[in-house]
Amino acid sequence: MNRQSGIHYLHESAGSPVSVPPEVSRIRDTVVAGLSDLLQGAFDAVDDSLFELANNARSNNEQNRYFEAMREIRIKRKGVEKRFQSSVSSLFDRPPLADPDQQSQDQQASQARPSADSLSLVHDDELEEQVALNAMISKARAYFQGPLLQLQTRFTTIYPNSSEERPVNPMLPDYICRAFAEAAGTFEIQIRERLIVLKQFDRYVVSNLGMLMDEANRILVQAGIVPNFHYQGKVTPDQKIDRQGTPAADQNKAHDRAAEAPGNYQVREDDALFQQIRNLLAEQRGHRSYSASHYTGQGSNTTEIHIVGGAELLQMLSQVSANTAQRSAPQGNLSAGEPVTVDLRDLVEHILESQRQEDGKQPALQEMDEDLINLVSMLFEFILDDYNLSAPIQVLISRLQIPILKVVIKDKSFFSRANHPARKLLNSLARAGIGWSSADEKSRDKLYEQIHNIVARILDEFDGDVRLFEELGEEFDQFLARENRKASLVEQRTRESERGRIKSQKAQETVDQLLKEKLSRRPVPPAVHDILINGWSRVMFLAYLRNDVEHRWEQSARVVDDLIWCLHPHLDDEERDQWVRVVPRLLKALRAGLEEVSYNSSRLDEMMAQLKHELTEAFRNLALIEAREPGDVEPEEPEAEAALDTEEPLDAGIAEFLPAVDAIAVGQWVEFHLVNGSSFRCKLSAVIDEADSFVFVNRMGLKVIEKTRVDLAHEMGRGRLTVLEQGALIDRALDAVVGSLRKQA
């Protein structure tokens, strides 16, 4: 695995081991033991994930690849765990020191982030791993910023050679993630498996660092190390100049309102994603700005500014939200009509202008609030253009623009926390509604009714308490768990039924083809032909289906060969002796097989008597059999060659879509467009290679369509098949917004 994470926060370590109080040793042992337990859970999850991928693999090579990765990780995981434990333990014995100017360092790190040009020089696999590691570190630093700041202050007090300018914190996610990346570098696996390892480490270890940080803070507080923690942010010289240039009364008023705002806090510099978006927004911020800095920067000292923010802004948005919901939801049907497009910028402009009419002062927003409004507006622009959302679900989610804006104004961690209640609920709604088609009947659909009720409750009940989203999310998760269990059972039955049907179809085709080929070479009497086609074909059919267990397929086919051979002229004495030995066993096998399948039991004795008569006549009447020999020419071979000659080659335009068809994974949702203009969504449930069959089911688990690989390529080439993205909605929206801002910059 790549040993460079691409993020460099620290400059040097403290060198040789330092003497620390017993409390730090206790924290070290607790952290090492806790991380070891969490890492075992992560490796177990990696093993389960690889096994599931191997179980759903489409080819033997792909399956062997996953099994080899499982074997590699199982063999080396103990060594990786020991190396990781040693690295984490050394962080407490030789803690790294931060650079003297942390802010300057963060700026350098921000400037040093790889650009598109520099990334093109990096190997694709290394780049993917680097991006995953950087995202993991940035998310953890943003999510645990409070406990990390407390630990940094307390550890800096303990360790020698550390100071406020050069703080120490051996529990930074940077160190822990890089220690694991270096330890896991011994795994000789491919990039996809490496990303699975990192993903499970993030899920099971990094996401649970909070409890270890809380325990470390508790131990230090009990030891009397900074028991009463108070944080005051540093004021830069630029901020001092700004504050001196602003009237004191307005500063105090703005400060009081910001302090009164619930959940309002200064976003840390190391919240990488949100800070990056803010920097990009600052470049795009033009004349249409309503921040206080915009008005104070125009050179007018006479303009009195009234900052609208915090509770006041939330109250205004609540009133506008109620009015908008009443006007845009006819007769309580929230999914009626087109998606609700609310221009949040125009809405805020209207709010500020109405405020100016009341007190005569110039209304203004804090820059933070203005950036949040612009960001939420762009997020919902993406959501409203997202084709992956079904139309009714898209309409429902569009009505949540103002409630989500209220959420992010009150709690900025919406962007940095993947498990934020509101963000998690939106992702769940979008993920659950991906399989909902416009053809489904809303009034009878439980999923639609559940999503509709959730949106209605948010519009009616949300008063700023984010716990409502958490409550609704838990209820929705429980509902989905029940529905998914039912659908999984139905889908499993559907899949097994399709596999059985296709195997039966394949068996019948194989039997028919084999009998046709053998009988075309040697004409047989009508009575024998009837027994083989209508009777023995059933025996061969069952033998083909049960061949995995009973291994009787070749034996059943050999009976046909023996019967035809016995009807063939044999002039050699040795062959005639063999004929005498074969016929009794042949008749016994034929009778036993036909009795097993209950073929024409009322006439079985009569048919077997006819068969014996034909065999006897063939043995006696050599002249008649010899007369048949000129007809032994294989007439079907030219026909087969002609069939091969008439087979059409695969069109080059269709061939280019085959890789895209192969990339559709089991469980992936797609949308088919019909000639009449309608469409429906379904999920790939099974790929049956024996019959070249792709089986699709709806969200109830019922089969809706079956296509071959080439058929799917044809549909894709005609634009009638669309593969839907299933990633988290907000994550995709944030990626799209960042990409758009970078292009504009």
Secondary structure, 3 states (H helix, E strand, C coil): CCCCCCCCCEEEECCCCCCCCHHHHHHHHHHHHHHHHHHHHHHHHHHHHHHHHHHCCCCHHHHHHHHHHHHHHHHHHHHHHHHHHHHHHHHHHCCEEECCCHHHHHHHHHHCCCCHHHHCCCCHHHHHHHHHHHHHHHHHHHHCHHHHHHHHHHHHHHCCCCCCCCCCCCCCHHHHHHHHHHHHHHCCCCHHHHHHHHHHHHHHCHHHHHHHHHHHHHHHHHCCCCCCCCCCCCCCHHHHHHHHCCCHHHHHHHHHHHHHCCCCCCCCCCCHHHHHHHHHHHHHCCCCCCEHHHHHCCCCCCCCEEECCHHHHHHHHHHHHHHHHHHHCHHHCCCCCCCCCCCHHHHHHHHHHHHHHHHCCEEEECHHHHHHHHHHHHHHHHHHHCCCCCHHHHHHHHCCHHHHHHHHHHCHHHCCCCCCHHHHHHHHHHHHHHHCCCCCCHHHCHHHHHHHHHHHHHHHHCCCCCHHHHHHHHHHHHHHHHHHHHHHHHHHHHHHHHHHHHHHHHHHHHHHHHHHHHHHHCCCCHHHHHHHHHHHHHHHHHHHHCHHHHCCHHHHHHHHHHHHHHCCCCCCHHHHHHHHHHHHHHHHHHHHHHHHCCCCCCCHHHHHHHHHHHHHHHHHCHHHHHHHHHHHCCCHHHHHHHHHHHCCCCCHHHHCCHHHHHCCCCCCEEEEECCCCCEEEEEEEEEEHHHCEEEEECCCCCEEEEECHHHHHHHHHCCCEEECCCCCHHHHHHHHHHHHHHHHC
